[in-house]
Amino acid sequence: MNHIVTLQDAVTAFAPWTEPTAAELDAIEQEMPVITADIALLDAQIMTLDRPVTELDARRIRRAHNRLLTARRELSNRSATVELSGGAA
């Protein structure tokens, strides 16, 4: 006879003390422009899945891709500035 056991690990895996810390939430907030630009690019690409790509679609994808690259560049520049400004004296 096989006994059915509870999944205690799965139940306690989502305990309140496993919530994101303030530092993790701040990091997510700093990456939000990249996340939204990536979503915009995916939306533009998804619209072209079931039909041929028109000139307007290509322009929309190109602009969304450029916004994503700009957001990534700004995030990496901001991260590099933060790391450089906290150096030892």
N, C-alpha and C positions, 0 to 999 in steps of 0.2 A: 504494500500500500504506500503510495506517495503522499506525503504531507504537503499541504500548501502553506508556505511561509509568507509572512508579510515582507514588504519591501521597505524596511525601516530606513535604509540608506537613501532611497529615492525620496522618501517623505521628508527627511531631515536635510536634504540637500538644498532646500529652498527656505531655510530658516532665516529669521530677520537679520541675524548678524552677518549674512552673506551679501548684504546690500552694497552697492558701489560706494566707495569713499568719496569725500568731497574733492580730493585730488583727481580721481578718475572722472567724476562728473565735469570738472573744469577742463580736463583733457578732451572730453567729448565735445564740450561747448566750443573749444578752440578749433576742433576739426569740423564743426558743423558747416561752414561754407564749402568745404571739399565734399562733404556728404551730400549736400543739396545740389551742388553742381554735377556730381556723379549721377544722382537721380534724374536730373534734367537730361543728361546725355542718354541715359537708359530709356527714358520716355521717348526721346526723339528717335532712337533706334528701334524701339518696339513698334512705333507707328508705321514703320516701313517694312515690317515682317511679312505682311500679307498682300502687299501691292508693290508695283515697281517704284523705284525711287525717282521722284521728280526733282527738278532744280530747286524748288522751295524746300523739299525734304533734305537735300544735300546741304543747302545753306544752313538749315536749322541744326543739323548734326554738326557741321563745321563750327558754328558759333557756340554750341553747347560744349564741344570738345575744347575750344579755346578758353571758355570760361572755367572749365575744369582744370586746364593747365595753369591758368592764372591763379586760381584758388590754391592749387598745390604749391606753386612757386611762393606765394605769399605766406603759406603755412611753414614751408621749409625755411624761408628767410626769417620769419618770426622765431622759429625754434633755434636757428643758429644765433640770432641776436641774444636770446635768453641765455644760451649756453656760454657765449663769449662774455657777456656782461657780468657773470658771476665768478670770474676768475680769481685766483689767489693774488694777493698783493706782493 
